[in-house]
Every structure is written in C-alpha cells, then in structure tokens.
Amino acid sequence: MERTSKNRDGVITVPASFSERMRSFLAIFRHDLRVARTGLLVVILLFSVLVALIVPLFNRDDKLDLLRTQLNFSVSIVDEEDSFFGKLFVEVVKDVQYLDKVHFDTFEKAKERLDRDETILFITLPPDLFQQTRTGSVKEPVQLYLNPRKSMEAANIATLIRQYYFAVNRVYGTVFGYQKEHEKMGGDEDESWRQTTKHALSSMAAYFAKNRFVETGRSPGKSAIFHAISGILILLAFIPAMGVLFQTSRLRGTDLEDRMTLIAGRVAPAVSRLMTGLIWWIVLVIPILVALRVVGILQTLLPIALVLLGVYLAGACFMLFVGRANAPTVTVYQVGWLIFFALLLFGGVFYPVSLFPVWLRISAHFTPMYAPMQAVFTALTENGSVPRNGILLSFWAVPPALALAFIRIKRKHSCG
Amino acid sequence: MNEGLYVRNLTKTLRGTQVLKNLSFEQPKGTIYGISGDNGAGKSTFLKILASVLIPDGGHVSFSGVDLSNKAQWRSLIGYVPQEVALDDRLRVRETLAFWAAVRGVPASTRRAIVESAKGDPLIADFIDKPIRECSGGMARRASLVVGLFGDPALLLLDEPFSGADARSRTLMMERLQHLRDRNRTILVASHVETTLATLCDRVLHLKDGYFHNVD
C-alpha cells in the first residue's frame, strides 16, 4: 500500500505532503505564539518605555564620551626642582595607555587637583632624584599621595608606578655599559647619564605600551559599562532558551504530546518551540541593539546580532535536550537553571574570567558562552564590528547542541 | 478474517515490570471491542502501543494489511483519544477543532467547513463557543472524542473515554461509537467500568497479569 495522507473518503488524516506539513507546522507555531502573546506584548511595551527613557539620556555627546572613555586616570607630578628626570618622566609616561593625563604641578596645585578628584594620585620627586639614581643611594624616596575616594584605582596605578621604578632600576643596570661608552666618546659625564637615563626610561615605556607588566584581562583597560552591557545582552539572548526548556519539559510524556506526536510527529513541535523562542529573542535583544545603534555605540548591528543568535541557538538546542530528560519536571527545571547560570558564570558574564584561578580560567575558554561574551564586548568597543572568527567561534556550540537535541527527540523509547 | 486488527505475541516491559506478556487477539472490522482491567493492568500501555506512541518489545500488530512498524501509514489509519482530555483549555471548542484540523494539514477553507458542520454535531453543538476550561468533565470528554474522530479513522482507539462523563454525555458518545461501527469502523475501548463496556461492546477482553482473559 502506498503512503498517503488521506483516507478513502479523501479526508486528510496526517500531514504528508510538503504543503500539509507546512500548514501543520504553522498551526502549531501560531498556537505557541498565541500562548506567549500576552507575555510578548508586555515585554515589548516595557522595553519600548525603557528604551524611550534611556536613549535620550545617553544620546548626548558628553554621556557617550563617558561610555566610550576607557578607564584611564590622571596623575600629577610634583617636581619642585624642575629636574631633568621629572621632565623626562612626564615625557615618557604620557604615552602609557592607563594614564589619561599627566599634570606637572606644584605640591599645592597637585593637592588641589586631588581634592577636586581630577587626579587619582600625585607623585613628589625628591630634588636630588637624578643624583640618587646615579649613585644608587636613596635618601628621600618618591612619595605617592593616593586619592582616598578612589582608593582602588589609585592603588592599581600606584602599583604600576612602583613597577615602573623597579623597571628603571633593571634597565639602568643593563644600560650602564652604554653610559660608560658614551662618556668615553663624549667626555661629558652629565650628558652621558642623561642619555642613559633617557634610554632606560624609553625602553621601559616601550614595554609599558606593550602591556608587559600587566597580564591581559586583569587591567581595567576597557569600560566596565561595556562589560555590563555585554553581560546583559548575553543574558537576554539566552533567556528565551529557558522558555524552550519549560515548554519541552512541561509537555514531555503527556497525553497532549502523544496526541500531537501522532499527527504532526516530534520535529514540528520542537521546531515551533525554537521559533517561538526566536521571537522572544527578537523582542528581548533587538530593541537594545537598536538603542545602542541610536546612541552611536554600534555603527552596525549584524555582527553582534549574529553572535547573540548563536547564543540563543546553542542554548535553545541544549535545552531541548535537557527538557526531554526522563526526570520530574521540577528536577528538570532546577538542572536547567543550574546549567544556565553555570554557562553564564564560566562565560565571564557575571565576572571577568581573569578573576578565576588559572586552571579555571583556561577551562572557561572552552565553555559555550565565553567566545560570544568576548565577541559582544569587542563589538561594543569597536563600533559594532566583530572579527569573522569571533562570529564563527560564537557558533561552535550550536552543532553539538543540535545533535544532542535531535538524538533526544528521535529517541526510540517511543515512536517519533 | 476481513483484514481487521491482528495482534500476535505482543510484549512490553516498563521500568522492569513485564506489563504485557505475549498478548494475542484478532478483531474484525466494523466491531467494538472493550478492554477491561484494574488500574495499572496495562490497558493504557496496550492502547499506546496500538497508537504507535510506545514501541513494543516484541510481537506483531497489523490492521487492514498495514503493519504497525510502518508508522506513517499506520498513523493515517488510526484515531486516538488518550486517557486525559489532552486539549489546550485556553481555546474554545470551535478553536480547538480548527487547531487540530490545521495540525493535520487541512486547508483553511476546509477547516471553516469542519467548524460549520460541527455546529450541528449533537456531541458538541451546545457548547461549541465555550472555552475548554469552562466545560464540564463530560463536555470536555465529548470534545476530545470529536478531535479523535478527525480524519474519519478506520481504527479508533479510546482510553477511558467515559471517565468523568455524566449519563447524557455517556449516552451521546456511545451512540456516536455505535454509529461508527455501523459504518464499518473498528473501535477498541479501554475502561475499568465493565458495565459500560458490556452495554457498548461486541466483545470484552479482560486484561490481568499481562494476559487477556475471557477471550471467546
């Protein structure tokens, strides 16, 4: 007997042709959308109001500059003697990326700036610093005055400056021979020391520019606000996957699922759930991306949207797999939320992974949300552009998650 | 045998318990057979296997020359009314009909015709505009039966169809089933209420300890 979708009276019994299957799928999809309709409308309304309120606040150049500003800091240098070393110091540190501005002040002026929070610290150079560095005998140290209202940032920069001086000593030692040669050639000892000092500072500053003294990811090199926005976007892109989990787990093994399976099979309802989740994804993610575009943070939306789509697809397929687990619905929910938060945590959404121990940090790089988090962060700091490999890496978890979901859906403990 | 329902040596084990042990029976077309048994006897498991929701561990099942393993063709022959009402209680009865017709791939014009003709169906005509959640147990059962009858299946499998139904609902449903039998449809009804089965069915099989008893 040939396969047919109609009985002897010509009445369709189960969808078999492409058009019948499409009608069947669309009916399920429309029904799922109808169930989600109220929630969708509430979220659309809520997001519209939020975006309408927030965008004008950030749609001013000064606010945008605030967002774009990296976490750079200003410092003052107090060099009452107007020494060669002080001038040289200012000259070479002004290119250090963590320092926004270096002021050359008197002690009173520097204190005033500190009190006005214009700087996070100031440095006093002793009058005979140049002589001290030449002889290696420290009588009066360099003083660091930290801003008590920005103690954490000031401590970070103070650490850098101390490393700076440590580096000076090291480089000084290595170029000592150069100083001797210069003295022989020119015969001017002061000039040879100046040249040696300049060379030492330049060499060390070059190292600073290469971040040689700060481990990548541990410095506050980028805006914390962008990190927060990246985390929110990843979170919102992932949340619709939890809806897929709820729908899958709620229906698993019920008579309603049996009835649906007998008529439409297992794949169409699963795809419908994925599509409904995609609608949720659009409602939750796209308004924020558009808002970021309007305020000028993103120049293009496609790369970041693709990355966030990868987040949703990987999460949703994996939750299709989890949702069909042979366990009570409550247990499945708990496990689903545990996986949700674990993936976000190890993806660096809540905290930068650089805060983790080394072994955990390395492991976190292989979790599904790490690459998307990095890509979204890059997009926010680079006007929306993401390297192609960043986009591809954001999708690496989709094929295995899809395979798991498919295997589970078609599992042969029951007919599918 | 007129190529009716043919079940031979059907076995099924669930969670370590052998629920069905080499079940065998034959049912001619155009008959109503009842399956009785206590709760947990395996009636629902048996019907779910026939509905192709569960896969049997062993045995052979065919109807009208179509084997159960030929899933697509098998499903085009059967109608299944599960033990629960298994309908979205947010939908009205007419919306429920339209939805399940659409899931079957029925075009919109035909769906409208189905809903129109349902307005004259004594099983649901009284409450066709009511949401399922506002229907009584009997009304919901009747709506569930009508959904199961979509496509005019040749083999109809009913799991506890009268559970929670009042006397009028039971009567209406039984009349519909007898009418279908007269149109040469084959019907298998599982219920733990043997008196109802005795009234309705041409033959009642009692399922106990994984075997059929009282087989004529």
Interface residues (C-beta under 8 A of the other chain):
Chain A: M1 R3 T4 S5 K6 N7 D9 V11 I12 T13 V14 P15 A16 S17 S19 E20 R21 R23 S24 L26 A27 I28 H31 V35 T254 D255 L256 D258 R259 M260 T261 L262 I263 A264 K412 H413 S414 C415
Chain B: K48 A51 S52 V53 L54 I55 G65 V66 K71 A72 Q73 R75 S76 L77 I78 Y80 P82 Q83 E84 V85 A86 L87 D88 R90 F99 W100 A102 V103 R104 G105 V106 P107 V147 F150 G151 D152 P153 A154
